[in-house]
């Protein structure tokens, strides 16, 4: 049986305080060991400290990654694929 993969995608723009709360809540989630989970944060060109929030959270949660896509990030994120 193949291990299911779950992708959690969060789109954000200048919402660092809210993102911080969201990521903190993910720390309490217990993921079954047979699941493969990734967290992808799509930054729509934030000018606040969004990147710092993600960096400080590090890779402890499902190998968190941040992708800065610019002004139309949300629509482009739908079709974006991490390699």
Short mmCIF file of the C-alpha atoms (twelve columns), coordinates in Angstrom:
data_MODEL
# 
_entry.id   MODEL 
# 
loop_
_atom_site.group_PDB 
_atom_site.id 
_atom_site.type_symbol 
_atom_site.label_atom_id 
_atom_site.label_alt_id 
_atom_site.label_comp_id 
_atom_site.label_asym_id 
_atom_site.label_seq_id 
_atom_site.Cartn_x 
_atom_site.Cartn_y 
_atom_site.Cartn_z 
_atom_site.pdbx_PDB_model_num 
ATOM 1  C CA . UNK A 1  0.000  0.000  0.000   1 
ATOM 2  C CA . UNK A 2  1.318  3.441  -0.963  1 
ATOM 3  C CA . UNK A 3  1.685  6.044  1.756   1 
ATOM 4  C CA . UNK A 4  -0.852 8.842  1.285   1 
ATOM 5  C CA . UNK A 5  0.608  12.324 0.880   1 
ATOM 6  C CA . UNK A 6  -1.116 15.371 2.268   1 
ATOM 7  C CA . UNK A 7  -0.166 18.890 1.217   1 
ATOM 8  C CA . UNK A 8  -1.226 21.811 3.376   1 
ATOM 9  C CA . UNK A 9  -1.005 25.031 1.385   1 
ATOM 10 C CA . UNK A 10 -1.297 28.429 3.040   1 
ATOM 11 C CA . UNK A 11 -1.472 31.601 0.943   1 
ATOM 12 C CA . UNK A 12 -0.557 34.795 2.770   1 
ATOM 13 C CA . UNK A 13 0.031  38.507 2.257   1 
ATOM 14 C CA . UNK A 14 1.275  40.665 5.143   1 
ATOM 15 C CA . UNK A 15 -0.434 38.467 7.737   1 
ATOM 16 C CA . UNK A 16 2.630  37.456 9.786   1 
ATOM 17 C CA . UNK A 17 0.882  37.533 13.210  1 
ATOM 18 C CA . UNK A 18 -1.954 35.317 11.946  1 
ATOM 19 C CA . UNK A 19 0.467  33.000 10.175  1 
ATOM 20 C CA . UNK A 20 2.464  32.675 13.380  1 
ATOM 21 C CA . UNK A 21 -0.665 31.597 15.292  1 
ATOM 22 C CA . UNK A 22 -1.590 29.145 12.550  1 
ATOM 23 C CA . UNK A 23 1.849  27.536 12.508  1 
ATOM 24 C CA . UNK A 24 1.872  27.316 16.300  1 
ATOM 25 C CA . UNK A 25 -1.428 25.446 16.166  1 
ATOM 26 C CA . UNK A 26 0.078  22.957 13.696  1 
ATOM 27 C CA . UNK A 27 2.708  22.062 16.315  1 
ATOM 28 C CA . UNK A 28 -0.059 20.435 18.350  1 
ATOM 29 C CA . UNK A 29 -1.285 18.250 15.498  1 
ATOM 30 C CA . UNK A 30 -0.355 14.605 15.811  1 
ATOM 31 C CA . UNK A 31 0.167  13.064 12.389  1 
ATOM 32 C CA . UNK A 32 0.030  9.273  12.050  1 
ATOM 33 C CA . UNK A 33 3.424  7.887  11.121  1 
ATOM 34 C CA . UNK A 34 2.083  6.257  7.946   1 
ATOM 35 C CA . UNK A 35 1.162  9.650  6.437   1 
ATOM 36 C CA . UNK A 36 3.491  11.840 4.454   1 
ATOM 37 C CA . UNK A 37 2.659  15.506 5.002   1 
ATOM 38 C CA . UNK A 38 4.144  18.717 3.636   1 
ATOM 39 C CA . UNK A 39 3.450  22.346 4.443   1 
ATOM 40 C CA . UNK A 40 3.800  24.894 1.652   1 
ATOM 41 C CA . UNK A 41 3.450  28.601 2.364   1 
ATOM 42 C CA . UNK A 42 2.763  30.788 -0.655  1 
ATOM 43 C CA . UNK A 43 3.815  34.365 0.026   1 
ATOM 44 C CA . UNK A 44 1.991  36.850 -2.168  1 
ATOM 45 C CA . UNK A 45 4.801  39.437 -1.865  1 
ATOM 46 C CA . UNK A 46 4.550  40.293 1.837   1 
ATOM 47 C CA . UNK A 47 6.428  43.335 3.103   1 
ATOM 48 C CA . UNK A 48 6.059  42.461 6.778   1 
ATOM 49 C CA . UNK A 49 7.977  39.761 8.651   1 
ATOM 50 C CA . UNK A 50 6.195  36.768 7.069   1 
ATOM 51 C CA . UNK A 51 9.458  35.250 5.837   1 
ATOM 52 C CA . UNK A 52 10.951 35.512 9.330   1 
ATOM 53 C CA . UNK A 53 7.964  33.689 10.805  1 
ATOM 54 C CA . UNK A 54 8.427  30.810 8.388   1 
ATOM 55 C CA . UNK A 55 12.205 30.768 8.853   1 
ATOM 56 C CA . UNK A 56 11.915 30.745 12.646  1 
ATOM 57 C CA . UNK A 57 9.399  27.926 12.443  1 
ATOM 58 C CA . UNK A 58 12.054 26.097 10.489  1 
ATOM 59 C CA . UNK A 59 11.626 22.691 8.988   1 
ATOM 60 C CA . UNK A 60 10.343 21.079 12.150  1 
ATOM 61 C CA . UNK A 61 6.843  20.897 10.722  1 
ATOM 62 C CA . UNK A 62 6.658  18.597 7.732   1 
ATOM 63 C CA . UNK A 63 9.635  20.215 5.999   1 
ATOM 64 C CA . UNK A 64 7.964  23.623 5.750   1 
ATOM 65 C CA . UNK A 65 8.827  25.529 2.597   1 
ATOM 66 C CA . UNK A 66 8.104  29.070 1.550   1 
ATOM 67 C CA . UNK A 67 7.668  30.227 -2.011  1 
ATOM 68 C CA . UNK A 68 7.471  33.908 -2.883  1 
ATOM 69 C CA . UNK A 69 5.364  34.234 -6.014  1 
ATOM 70 C CA . UNK A 70 4.642  37.954 -6.156  1 
ATOM 71 C CA . UNK A 71 1.501  40.025 -6.660  1 
ATOM 72 C CA . UNK A 72 -0.716 37.388 -8.274  1 
ATOM 73 C CA . UNK A 73 0.585  34.511 -6.164  1 
ATOM 74 C CA . UNK A 74 -2.744 33.039 -5.158  1 
ATOM 75 C CA . UNK A 75 -3.918 32.401 -8.710  1 
ATOM 76 C CA . UNK A 76 -0.457 31.183 -9.793  1 
ATOM 77 C CA . UNK A 77 -0.152 28.921 -6.731  1 
ATOM 78 C CA . UNK A 78 -3.073 26.847 -7.953  1 
ATOM 79 C CA . UNK A 79 -0.969 25.758 -10.909 1 
ATOM 80 C CA . UNK A 80 2.445  25.759 -9.180  1 
ATOM 81 C CA . UNK A 81 4.264  22.536 -8.460  1 
ATOM 82 C CA . UNK A 82 7.282  22.117 -6.223  1 
ATOM 83 C CA . UNK A 83 9.865  19.778 -7.617  1 
# 
